[in-house]
């Protein structure tokens, strides 16, 4: 009697134990299944077109690079990229859009150095530029160039800077706009050379170029690709480039660093980011595919014709560049009390 009673009492407990074990096995099975699906997803990536958001309007250098790479990806990843433009707030609109996309590798962001400048010049940011993105690849970079009219009395950087000393202050410079790499290149030079060259912001590189060619301003700091044809055509004189090394398409133009300011360099980079938490395996596939596309003769020739120097910094190296630039520009903006909003 007692034995029968004990067996009956034990049966529900045994059933519960078996049910718990079965549930555990199901959960474990689900975990393995999810892991396998994630692995399969990374292995098969991509299975459709990748979307590249450009933070500037169509037709500019960043947009042209995105479309060049997007088309080339059809050869290396099997799917071309679809490019869409989301300009606004110096690139913050498009950046916020991608930061909020699924981290699956199908949403990329094409940016330039302005991405690292914005945290320095905007009081608030709609995303964290250091934490909300996974840098994929630094695609290309291009220096800015200091140019004067062809009939300018300044034959070299030393003569220009002598005229720009605080006592005389005979020089002003035009840039592509407030908070642009060209603006910060000028302010960095002011600090290094202890000069007070007055900044004149323009609504783009084009208007600044027009005024320096016409002699309305004595100096402009412009993207090298924008000024190159005018320099080679004799309408502008180039005094210096802002890169650490000489620019291949203007080999006779010395760097600022060569002319007495060692360590000075500010080149504008262009690269691709993905939302944070994009799987590392997918990041690597994107880097490999884009890097391979950049090495094709057609892409290399196009980059050179546009004035860009190809770069292939991978995720870790590119993140170091971005984070370093953010810190550098935040410090510079505080020093010159720069805000654009």
Secondary structure, 3 states (H helix, E strand, C coil): CHHHHHHHHHHHHHHHHHHHHHHHHHHHHHHHHHHHHHHHHHHHCCCCCEEEEECCCCCCHHHHHHHHHHHHHHHHCCCCEEEEECCCHHHHHHHHHHHCCCCCCCEEEEEECHHHHHHHHCCCCCCCCCCCEEEEEEEEEEEEEEEEECCCCCCCHHHHHHHCECCCCCCEEEECCCCCHHHHHHHHHHHHHCECCEEEECCCHHHHHHHHHHCCCCCEEEEHHHHHHHHHCCCEEEEEECCCCCCHHHCCCCECHHHCCCCCCCEEEEEEEEECCCCHHHHHHHHHHHHHHHCCHHHHHHHHHHCCEEEEECHHHHHHHHHHHHHHHHHHHHHHCCCCC
